[in-house]
Amino acid sequence: MAEAGKFREDLFYRLNCLQLHIPALRERDDDRILLLAYYLDQLNEAYGVQKQFSPEALGFLNSYAFPGNIRELKNIVETGFRVSHGNRIQLDDITEKLQHRRKSDLLPLNIAGDYSRMVDKGESFWEVIHEPFLNRDLNRHQVQAVLQRGLQKTGSYKGLVKLFNITEGDYKKFLNFLQQHGVKP
């Protein structure tokens, strides 16, 4: 807005003294477990019980994308806590809350697995990422996460072509896919 003349430039620079980038919850692997434990501990203390997540539920939640970020995480913990029987919150207790979600949102973020299939096993981007994305088996956030991991290693989209086993002739097709579907990280 300052560049367009709709906001005073001097005021912009006065207010813009510190910028903080707070990554989405799906990008903060270590924080998900801590936050899950924190909200569960709060509920346990408030109700005087000692509920825990089952290993399956915890594994799912640790790899879930949380498109609703922290509010969704907190709501899922509360729902699982309230509907669970006994002292264990099972996978069904938390996925029941997510039934209204699209199939692609419920898929775990298997970033490491998809990345490894291309980088270590030589499979092509087109079969590991492109096709599942078009079939709605992967969501945009998952594709972005795999691309981001590759960019951290290569530093460029040209580097991704080689890393993800894309032929040089498909470079423009690759860039068009990223642009058309809004998956550029």
TABEL-V930014 format. One record per helix or strand of 2 or more residues. SS is the DSSP state (A for helix, B for strand). FROM is the first residue (numbers start at 1). TO is the last residue. If there is no record, write none. Layout:
ss->[SS/SS]
from->[FROM/FROM]
to->[TO/TO]
This chain:
ss->[A/A/A/B/A/A/B/A/A/A/A/A/A/A]
from->[9/25/29/52/55/69/88/91/103/111/125/140/157/168]
to->[15/27/47/53/63/83/89/98/106/119/134/154/163/181]
